[in-house]
Amino acid sequence: MILSTREEHSLLGYISLAAQSLTVVPYQPKHLSQYTPQESQKDWENIDEKEPGFSESIHAEGLSFTLLDKDENIVSCFGVFPHDDYCLSWAIHSELFHKYVIEVTRITKTCLNELKHTKEFRIAYTSVKADFEGGHKWIKALGFEEAEDQFEVEDANFVLYGKVLV
């Protein structure tokens, strides 16, 4: 597939080009209930039972995606949630993530890089639990930098990260 101009094609089209063995589809809120999160993100399991409507609240049309393996198992869900001139990025990975970490990283980086050209966001923010070592390593691999010290939400400490998109 050859894409000629950014205006003619969706973000989904661009990030699909980065996929090799995975298929990129638009995220649907039901996806979060259709897989088992990786061990380090088990607190996301059955999230809508804990926080009704959560999986719908992170959905942003054209900015949220699900990655499927060849058997259509969910590997990862990720996206950005828009605010004025910045966005909040999120990712929740299944127990299959470790098999595809390089490809998921490449696809996610492509998405973030294309946001520079397709949307009016200046910066993307995300947060990682302070004790989630693998999460910090992955977020840094995506080009995020630590934005400030830790903050606490519901008895859990988080570190805020930012990535300039302009």
C-alpha positions in Angstrom: 0.0 0.0 0.0 1.4 3.4 -1.0 0.1 6.5 0.7 0.4 9.7 -1.1 -0.6 12.5 1.3 -1.4 12.6 5.0 -4.6 14.5 4.3 -5.9 11.6 2.1 -5.3 8.8 4.6 -6.2 8.0 8.2 -3.8 7.5 11.1 -4.9 3.8 11.0 -3.6 3.5 7.5 -0.2 4.9 8.5 0.3 2.8 11.6 -0.9 -0.3 9.7 2.2 0.1 7.5 4.4 -0.5 10.5 2.7 -3.8 11.3 4.2 -7.0 10.0 2.7 -10.0 11.8 0.0 -8.0 13.7 -3.2 -6.5 12.3 -4.2 -3.0 13.4 -8.0 -2.4 13.9 -9.9 0.4 15.5 -10.2 0.0 19.2 -13.6 -1.0 20.5 -14.5 -0.7 24.2 -15.4 -4.4 24.3 -11.8 -5.3 23.5 -10.8 -4.7 27.1 -13.0 -7.5 28.2 -11.8 -9.9 25.5 -8.3 -10.7 26.7 -6.1 -11.3 29.7 -3.8 -8.4 30.6 -0.1 -9.0 31.0 0.9 -9.9 34.6 2.1 -6.4 35.4 -1.2 -4.9 34.3 -3.6 -7.3 36.0 -5.3 -4.4 37.7 -6.9 -3.7 34.3 -8.6 -7.1 34.2 -12.4 -6.7 34.3 -11.9 -2.9 34.6 -15.5 -2.1 33.7 -16.7 -4.0 36.7 -14.4 -1.9 38.9 -15.0 1.3 37.1 -18.2 1.1 35.0 -17.7 2.8 31.6 -13.9 3.0 31.8 -13.3 1.1 28.5 -15.7 3.5 26.7 -14.1 6.6 28.4 -10.7 6.0 26.8 -12.0 5.5 23.3 -11.4 8.4 20.9 -12.6 7.7 17.3 -9.6 7.4 14.9 -7.1 7.7 17.8 -7.5 4.3 19.6 -6.3 1.0 18.2 -6.2 -2.7 18.9 -3.4 -5.0 17.7 -4.4 -8.6 16.8 -2.2 -11.6 16.2 -2.8 -14.0 13.2 -5.4 -15.9 15.3 -7.2 -12.6 16.1 -6.1 -12.7 19.7 -5.7 -9.3 21.2 -2.1 -8.4 21.8 -2.4 -4.7 22.8 -4.9 -1.8 23.0 -3.5 1.7 22.8 -4.4 5.2 21.8 -4.5 8.8 22.8 -7.3 10.8 24.3 -7.4 14.4 23.0 -7.4 17.6 25.1 -7.0 21.1 23.6 -3.4 21.1 22.3 -2.2 18.0 24.0 -3.2 14.4 24.4 -3.1 11.6 27.0 -1.7 8.4 25.7 -2.5 5.0 27.1 -1.7 1.3 26.4 -2.9 -1.9 27.9 -1.1 -5.1 26.9 -2.3 -8.7 26.9 -0.3 -11.6 28.1 0.9 -12.0 24.5 2.7 -8.7 24.5 6.1 -10.2 25.3 6.0 -12.1 22.0 5.5 -9.0 20.0 7.2 -6.3 22.0 9.4 -5.0 19.2 6.5 -4.8 16.7 4.1 -3.3 19.2 6.8 -0.7 20.0 7.3 0.1 16.3 3.6 0.5 15.7 3.1 2.7 18.8 6.0 4.9 17.9 4.6 5.2 14.3 1.3 6.3 15.8 2.9 8.9 18.0 5.1 10.2 15.2 2.2 10.5 12.8 0.2 12.6 15.4 2.8 15.3 14.6 1.4 15.5 11.1 -2.3 14.6 11.4 -3.4 16.3 14.6 -2.9 19.6 16.4 -1.3 18.2 19.5 1.9 19.8 20.8 2.7 17.1 23.4 1.5 13.7 24.6 1.5 12.8 28.2 1.2 9.4 29.9 1.8 8.0 33.4 3.3 4.8 34.6 3.0 3.2 38.0 6.2 4.0 40.0 7.0 0.4 40.6 6.3 -0.8 37.1 9.9 -1.1 35.8 9.0 -2.6 32.4 6.5 0.1 31.8 9.1 2.9 32.4 11.5 1.1 30.1 8.9 0.8 27.3 7.6 4.4 27.7 11.2 5.7 27.4 11.7 3.5 24.3 8.7 5.4 22.7 10.6 8.7 23.3 8.8 9.9 26.4 10.8 11.8 29.0 10.0 12.1 32.7 7.9 15.2 33.1 7.8 15.6 36.9 8.0 13.7 40.2 5.6 11.0 41.3 2.0 11.7 42.1 -0.5 9.5 43.9 -3.9 8.2 42.7 -6.0 5.9 44.9 -3.0 4.8 47.0 -0.8 4.1 43.9 2.3 6.2 43.0 2.7 7.2 39.3 5.4 9.0 37.3 4.3 11.5 34.6 6.0 11.4 31.2 5.8 13.7 28.2 6.7 13.6 24.5 6.9 16.7 22.4 5.0 16.1 19.1 5.7 19.3 17.2 
